[in-house]
Amino acid sequence: SGEVTMNTRSGKRVIVDHRRTAIRRHSGAIKGYLCVDIDLTIRKKQEQYSHRSQRLESIGTLASGIAHDLNNVLTPILMGANLLSSDRAPTNPQPLLNTMVASAQRGAALIQKLLSFAGGVRGDQAPVRISQIIRETRGLLEHTLLKSVEIQTKVAENGSVVLGDSTELVQILMNLSINACDAMPDGGVLTIEAESIVLNGNASQIHPHAEPGAYLLLSVSDTGMGMSHEVLDRIFTPFYTTKEIGKGTGLGLATVQGIVKSYGGFITVYSEVGRGSKFSIYLPAAPDLEAFASSASTTTIESGRGYCILLVDDEEAILSMSGSVLEAAGYRVLMASDGMSAISKYREYHHQVSAVLLDMMMPGLSGLQTMDALFEINPQIKIISCSGLRTVKRETEVMERGAAAFLSKPYTDSQLLETLTQTLTTHPR
């Protein structure tokens, strides 16, 4: 029994629901079978059309939400740049510059949000004390949420430690908290709690993917409208949203789930219509921060000391800005806008070049192909690979090819200089 594909006498392929029942003699022996086939072909085609329509609707929802958020990011940057270049520029431009930097960081976080829900995007992992994350999130929420929403936090000052990326953990709490606020248009109470727990052998009763062990239980609850069973069934579906068009991307909860899964954790949700909702996030606990103190290290950014760096990127703005940053730090800089010119310049100046900063996504000769060609010229060359898409697969691939480091876009001047310092001092030329 079940759905099968069959051919009719005319050769037409159809999908049928095939059911078979044995016909037995009085003795119990099988005499034959009664088969009933129900043609599902039309129904299956209708389902395909329906799924296609849902995908188109999802793309529209995504485009509207991203456009709304991205326009809010770009507006202060554009206005600030115009103001600074005009005769109305303020005598102290630092507050304006701070706003522009913060807006650019919001844009980077938006792109990360878009990528994270799909899974496979890797953030920087480090031991993080959750009390610090909740304190930081509360500070952000106090400037974001409606004044009618009361924020309560319940966490021990020296609470649990998790191995993760602080930006992603704040993003989890912010996404859940903003959703909670949207569920309380007339005000209410938002509660963020954290506690250390241990799941025993009955862990699977909480969630099918739960494994016994020590966890950090992080919960976000509200006293809002709650959700129906129909909404609960779809809340983690990418692009699904109950918000107005243009008010959200439908990626918030999908992003949260993607991050939590990448940490080896899981999420449970409880909601009652008219009473509120509670999201419970279980993250594997890490050893205390002090356990990492002896292995932790910091990098002091040193001057370029005349090192020559070959920059390779097809984006002229990135080449120009990165080159200016490096020259200001005392480096000598060579530039190439594609793989072929990078190979040509390195072949000519390889005795001078100390490291190569190589973009992985370029037209023509790809970053990986360029890397392979450079290694053929000099197997000891130090290459820092760069990409705006930092996935586990991509980073693993370039590191296995011999890259000295991976620098994720967008990066700051400090991140660029720190990565170069680490590369040059760890593997001196």
Secondary structure as UniProt FT lines:
FT   STRAND          2..7
FT   TURN            9..10
FT   STRAND          13..24
FT   TURN            26..27
FT   STRAND          30..39
FT   HELIX           41..84
FT   TURN            87..88
FT   HELIX           94..116
FT   TURN            117..118
FT   STRAND          126..129
FT   HELIX           130..142
FT   TURN            143..144
FT   TURN            147..148
FT   STRAND          149..154
FT   TURN            157..158
FT   STRAND          161..164
FT   HELIX           166..182
FT   TURN            185..186
FT   STRAND          188..199
FT   TURN            201..202
FT   HELIX           203..205
FT   TURN            208..209
FT   STRAND          213..222
FT   HELIX           229..232
FT   TURN            233..236
FT   TURN            238..239
FT   TURN            245..246
FT   HELIX           252..262
FT   TURN            263..264
FT   STRAND          266..272
FT   TURN            273..275
FT   STRAND          276..285
FT   HELIX           289..292
FT   TURN            293..295
FT   TURN            305..306
FT   STRAND          308..312
FT   HELIX           316..328
FT   TURN            329..330
FT   STRAND          332..336
FT   HELIX           339..349
FT   TURN            350..352
FT   STRAND          353..359
FT   HELIX           367..377
FT   TURN            379..380
FT   STRAND          383..387
FT   HELIX           392..401
FT   STRAND          405..408
FT   HELIX           413..426
//
